[in-house]
Amino acid sequence: MISSHDGRRAIYIDEENWESIISYIKKDKSHEKKFKYIAETILEGYRNCDLYDKEDINEHCKDVTAMKFFKGRENARIYCKEMTTPKGTRIVIAAVLHPGKKSQKNSQVERNIINRVGGYEYEID
């Protein structure tokens, strides 16, 4: 878990998909650097649709977002679930790695992942 300086935002990683997500992030320095930049953008509360954006394909998935890595090249995504704790902390949970999005629009593969992540329920300690 990493959190903002003011404690109002945090990023967690799904414990079932932890290994694949961390392996991707630690693949090399460019992946680590890109993840750090995306994480800083989220934690500081900035909007940058090229790095992190909603995947609002239907009502079931309104809290699903994607971290976007190397658009135009490998075009990987880490699909996330957002939630707010009772104390008001905004939590982003990195849920599923999709290593290579093939087209600009969401294919059936991406829609299936987004719908699956939309159904995830998490408990934050």
Summary of the structure (lengths in Angstrom):
residues: 125
radius of gyration: 13.7
end to end distance: 11.3
largest distance: 39.4
contacts: 332
relative contact order: 0.20
helix: 30%
strand: 28%
